[in-house]
């Protein structure tokens, strides 16, 4: 997990709001000063950084390396701050890392990308965290993705809570999945069924939804209820995802698994669980479930087929029969299920195939 360190050395007008946001978003590494020390000294969850040893921070930042010999290998984490101006400064960062520092905070006001590419390449095999001091969210995004590996963390002085949230989103685990099209072969009415509304703890956006299917062969992208209508208010945190027996894509917690996701039944979801949200291009993010609502409603069964390498992959999904439930057409439009018809094409994700307790396996399983 990439590290975010918030600079709380000065008390701005919205200081309390920023601290609360950091706490809420679980960004708990901060730089403190004598001015702000009292705010955090009794909040054990925060991990503090400071160049003032008298404040007894968890991480001591030195601005010069004369005391490294007596401080390294003690209980306290020790690092240095260094401004990168020349090639010699770049070489100094590497030399300092080799001395056994826990972290090095690097600021580069002019040249940024190339020097950090060099440092990432040189330090990725050394057990010293490379932290970039940045000025904008865009810079943070670049630093996290430079050379794909990215820096280990960033230091940032937030101006508002939205910036803290944007930083949090940058380090959220996500995957890229392949979105393709499938043609509707048949639509059948089911008089009643138990449908599941998945309410998340975050706001979803136009073009986003959850991937749901009746079999593990394929998943339909069911759009979030972000649209306002004359009869129903928008529910931008909700996806009316399908019937209780359907599969939904969720993160795979097994770090050794070859597949980054697995499936749960919609009926299994509960508050606090994690699910994948995908946009129409297959860009995903992980969101938390805040609530699950299961109610009996009239349903529609969609039988579809997707073509992959001259093979037809059958896909089924059962959704509530209502105007607020939408699928996404191949041209990117969100279309209410009540308006879809045989021959229409919608966006889907081809799944891994047979699963056992949500995990991909190689055995003969027939789902239809």
Secondary structure by P-SEA (a helix, b strand, c coil): cbbbbbbccccccaaaaaaaaaaaaccccccccccccccccccccbbbbcccccccccbbbbccccccccccccccccbbbbbbccaaaaaaaaaaaaacccbbbbbbcccccaaaaaaaaacccccbbbbbbcccaaaaaaaaccccccccbbbbbcccaaaaaaaaaaacbbbbbbbbbbbbcccccccbbbbbbbbccccccccbbbbbcccccccccccccccccccccccccccccccccbbbbbbcccccccccccccccccccccbbbbbbccccbbbbbbbcbbbbbbbbbbbbbbccccccbbbbbbbbbcccccbbbbcccccccccccccccbbbbbbbcccccccccccccccccc
